[in-house]
Amino acid sequence: MKVRVTVMLKEGVLDPQGKAIGHALHTLGFPGVNDVRVGKIIDLDVEGTDRAAVQKQAEDMARDLLANLVIEDFTVEVLG
């Protein structure tokens, strides 16, 4: 099954990369951008047919390796 894990910095954690992108967008003439947060998307192909079991396995992967839970939050989406 295809699974998408999205990892983002927690609210309140400084995002220097997002800040740099926001500044660059303003410089390029996009003044309407107020805040930019940068994260990562990890697409996985996980063996299994039980949607709930695959969801749980992907959540365990995110918790154990893919996200730094001190500064990041994650979501898991089973795409099918």
Backbone torsions as a table, in degrees:
resi	resn	phi	psi	omega
1	MET	NA	146.9	176.6
2	LYS	-84.7	133.0	-179.3
3	VAL	-132.5	138.9	177.0
4	ARG	-117.5	123.3	175.5
5	VAL	-108.6	124.3	177.8
6	THR	-109.6	125.5	-178.4
7	VAL	-117.7	127.3	179.9
8	MET	-132.6	151.8	173.3
9	LEU	-64.5	144.0	177.2
10	LYS	-66.5	153.9	174.3
11	GLU	-57.7	139.1	179.2
12	GLY	92.1	-14.5	176.6
13	VAL	-87.2	127.8	-179.8
14	LEU	-60.8	140.0	-179.2
15	ASP	-124.0	83.7	-177.2
16	PRO	-62.6	-33.9	178.4
17	GLN	-67.1	-43.0	176.8
18	GLY	-62.6	-40.1	179.0
19	LYS	-62.9	-42.5	179.4
20	ALA	-65.0	-41.0	178.8
21	ILE	-66.2	-42.5	177.5
22	GLY	-59.5	-43.6	178.1
23	HIS	-62.7	-44.2	-180.0
24	ALA	-63.0	-40.0	179.2
25	LEU	-63.3	-41.3	176.8
26	HIS	-62.6	-42.3	179.4
27	THR	-62.2	-34.5	-179.0
28	LEU	-83.2	2.2	175.3
29	GLY	96.8	25.2	176.1
30	PHE	-114.1	75.4	-173.3
31	PRO	-74.2	-13.8	-175.7
32	GLY	-80.0	-1.1	-179.1
33	VAL	-85.6	118.0	-176.1
34	ASN	-94.2	-36.5	-176.5
35	ASP	-149.5	139.3	178.0
36	VAL	-127.0	129.1	175.1
37	ARG	-121.5	133.4	-178.9
38	VAL	-106.9	135.6	178.0
39	GLY	-138.1	-162.2	178.2
40	LYS	-139.7	148.2	176.2
41	ILE	-116.6	128.3	179.0
42	ILE	-118.1	117.1	177.3
43	ASP	-97.9	129.3	-178.4
44	LEU	-121.0	149.5	170.3
45	ASP	-114.1	104.4	-172.7
46	VAL	-108.0	132.6	177.7
47	GLU	-69.2	140.1	176.3
48	GLY	140.3	158.5	178.9
49	THR	-120.1	-13.4	178.6
50	ASP	-85.1	107.5	-175.0
51	ARG	-56.1	-43.6	-178.5
52	ALA	-65.5	-40.3	179.4
53	ALA	-66.7	-40.2	178.0
54	VAL	-66.1	-41.4	177.0
55	GLN	-58.4	-48.4	-179.7
56	LYS	-61.8	-43.3	-180.0
57	GLN	-62.8	-43.1	179.3
58	ALA	-66.1	-38.5	176.2
59	GLU	-62.8	-41.0	176.8
60	ASP	-62.6	-41.8	177.8
61	MET	-60.5	-45.0	-179.4
62	ALA	-63.6	-44.9	-178.5
63	ARG	-65.2	-38.9	-174.9
64	ASP	-85.2	-27.0	-172.3
65	LEU	-140.5	-45.1	-167.4
66	LEU	-75.8	-26.3	-178.8
67	ALA	-124.3	144.3	172.3
68	ASN	-92.8	99.9	-170.6
69	LEU	-65.7	-12.7	176.8
70	VAL	-69.4	-39.5	-174.6
71	ILE	-122.2	-5.2	-175.1
72	GLU	-127.9	149.6	169.7
73	ASP	-110.7	160.6	177.6
74	PHE	-141.4	156.7	169.8
75	THR	-128.9	151.3	179.5
76	VAL	-123.9	131.6	179.6
77	GLU	-128.9	119.1	175.0
78	VAL	-83.9	118.0	-175.3
79	LEU	-89.7	-19.9	178.3
80	GLY	118.3	NA	NA
